């Protein structure tokens, strides 16, 4: 799971994990002033500084380990380790700050990691048609755009199932 600063990655993982999620949250301090774009998320009091980790059982023989990347640029050096062995990725976006997701999309495209885009439906945010989001992000054909509420275990589960099915369909198509 990747996306910009404050898009709901930690919330998403916490909502869907079967175990108590591992969080690497730290309090927002003055050290982030001028680095973190806190004006876009004024009520944010903590931020991920390493990664988040959760686990979800989708069936008797299918367990997903869910890793969340930190959204700030200064932590991108960790992404290669986090994505190693990934079958799929989810780019979580906030349509009020669409530009924040381009780095994650570029990253997964450049490494050939199948991904989908999940639009976190924040209260008060304008709702856009999926086609408009697809066009704005210049997504390649086949990349799904799914709406969700990161706080909802059912919706987060639906997103992870869709990402898994997408990765498996690509695997089947290549054989």
C-alpha positions in Angstrom: 0.0 0.0 0.0 1.4 3.3 -1.1 0.2 6.9 -1.6 0.8 10.4 -0.6 1.2 11.8 2.9 -2.0 11.5 5.0 -4.2 9.6 2.5 -5.2 6.9 5.0 -2.7 4.1 4.5 -2.3 3.4 8.2 -6.1 3.6 8.8 -6.7 1.2 5.9 -4.3 -1.4 7.2 -5.6 -1.0 10.8 -9.2 -1.5 9.6 -8.6 -4.7 7.7 -5.8 -6.5 9.6 -6.7 -9.8 11.4 -3.9 -9.1 13.8 -3.0 -6.0 15.8 -1.2 -4.0 13.1 2.4 -3.0 13.5 2.6 0.7 13.2 5.6 3.0 13.0 3.8 6.2 13.9 5.7 9.1 15.4 4.3 12.4 16.6 4.4 15.2 14.2 6.9 17.8 15.4 8.5 21.0 14.3 11.2 18.9 12.6 8.7 18.2 9.8 7.9 21.9 9.2 8.8 22.8 5.6 9.3 19.1 4.8 5.9 17.5 5.4 2.9 19.1 3.7 0.9 19.4 6.8 -1.3 22.2 5.6 -3.2 19.7 3.5 -4.0 17.5 6.5 -4.3 20.1 9.4 -5.6 17.6 12.0 -2.9 15.1 11.5 -0.9 14.5 14.7 1.3 11.5 13.8 2.9 10.1 10.7 4.4 6.8 9.6 8.2 6.8 9.7 9.0 3.3 8.6 6.1 1.1 7.6 2.8 -0.3 8.7 2.2 -4.1 8.6 -1.0 -6.1 8.9 -2.2 -9.5 7.9 -5.5 -10.6 6.4 -6.7 -14.2 5.8 -8.8 -14.3 2.6 -9.3 -18.0 2.7 -8.1 -21.3 4.2 -5.1 -21.2 1.9 -4.6 -17.5 1.2 -3.1 -15.0 3.6 -2.0 -11.6 2.6 0.6 -9.6 4.3 -0.1 -6.0 3.9 2.7 -3.4 4.1 2.1 0.3 4.1 4.8 2.7 2.9 5.4 6.1 4.4 4.1 8.9 2.2 6.8 11.4 2.6 9.6 11.7 0.0 12.4 11.4 2.6 11.3 7.8 3.3 11.1 6.5 -0.3 14.4 4.7 0.0 12.6 2.0 2.0 10.2 1.2 -0.9 12.4 -1.3 -2.6 12.7 -3.5 0.5 9.0 -3.3 1.2 7.9 -4.1 -2.3 10.3 -7.1 -2.7 8.2 -10.2 -3.4 4.9 -8.2 -3.6 2.2 -9.8 -5.8 0.3 -6.5 -6.1 0.0 -3.0 -4.8 -2.7 -0.5 -3.9 -2.1 3.2 -4.5 -4.5 4.9 -2.1 -5.4 8.4 -3.2 -7.1 11.5 -1.9 -8.7 13.4 -4.8 -8.1 16.7 -3.1 -4.4 16.1 -3.5 -4.2 14.0 -6.6 -0.6 15.0 -7.5 0.6 13.2 -4.3 0.0 9.8 -5.8 2.0 10.1 -9.0 5.3 9.0 -7.4 3.7 5.7 -6.2 2.1 5.0 -9.6 5.4 5.7 -11.4 7.2 3.5 -8.9 5.0 0.5 -9.4 4.8 0.9 -13.2 8.6 1.1 -13.4 9.0 -2.1 -11.5 6.3 -4.0 -13.2 4.3 -4.5 -10.0 0.5 -4.9 -10.7 -1.4 -2.2 -8.9 -4.8 -0.6 -8.6 -5.9 2.8 -7.5 -8.2 3.0 -4.4 -9.9 6.4 -4.0 -10.3 7.1 -0.3 -13.7 8.8 0.0 -12.9 11.5 2.6 -15.9 13.4 4.0 -16.5 16.6 2.2 -14.2 15.7 -0.8 -15.7 16.1 -4.2 -16.7 12.8 -5.9 -15.3 12.2 -9.4 -16.2 9.7 -12.0 -13.8 6.8 -12.2 -13.1 7.7 -15.9 -12.1 11.2 -14.9 -9.7 9.9 -12.2 -8.3 7.4 -14.7 -7.7 10.2 -17.2 -6.2 12.6 -14.7 -3.7 9.9 -13.6 -3.0 8.7 -17.1 -3.5 5.1 -16.0 -2.7 2.3 -18.4 -5.5 0.1 -19.5 -6.4 -2.6 -17.0 -5.5 -0.6 -13.9 -8.7 -0.5 -11.8 -10.0 2.5 -10.0 -12.0 1.5 -6.9 -13.7 3.8 -4.4 -13.4 2.9 -0.7 -13.6 4.2 2.8 -10.3 3.3 4.4 -12.0 3.1 7.8 -14.3 0.3 6.7 -13.0 -3.3 7.1 -15.4 -4.6 4.4 -14.3 -2.0 1.9 -10.6 -2.4 2.6 -11.0 -6.1 2.2 -12.8 -5.6 -1.1 -9.9 -3.5 -2.3 -7.3 -6.1 -1.3 -9.3 -8.9 -3.0 -9.5 -6.9 -6.2 -5.8 -6.3 -6.1 -5.1 -10.0 -5.6 -7.5 -11.0 -8.3 -5.9 -8.6 -10.7 -2.4 -9.9 -10.0 -3.6 -13.5 -10.4 -5.3 -12.7 -13.7 -2.0 -11.2 -15.0 -0.2 -14.3 -13.8 -2.7 -16.6 -15.6 -2.4 -14.5 -18.8 1.3 -14.9 -18.9 1.3 -18.7 -18.7 
